[in-house]
Structures are given as structure tokens and as C-alpha cells.
């Protein structure tokens, strides 16, 4: 394999790796914000004390 072709191939692999890292960073940011929103939603749902402790059953 000649040097220019090898250089081009290595540059393309470097770009691909950089794009993969950037995409993974965005995915991690999205997952972090989604999990924060989910935690807030769960905390808001747990704000009613005693909810679900009693069940009325009519036979």
C-alpha cells in the first residue's frame, strides 16, 4: 500500500472516531437530562402521603 492511500485511510478513520465520540457525548448528555427529569417526576408523584396504603374491596 502506498503512503498517500494509507494517510487518507488513517485520516478517514480519525474522523469516524471523532464523530463517534461526539455522538456518544450527545447521547450521554441526553440520558443524563432524561434521568434528571424522571427523578423529578418520581419525586413529584411521591408528594401525596398515604397514597395507595389502603384498598377498599366490595364483595
Beta strands, then each sheet from edge to edge (+ up, - down):
end
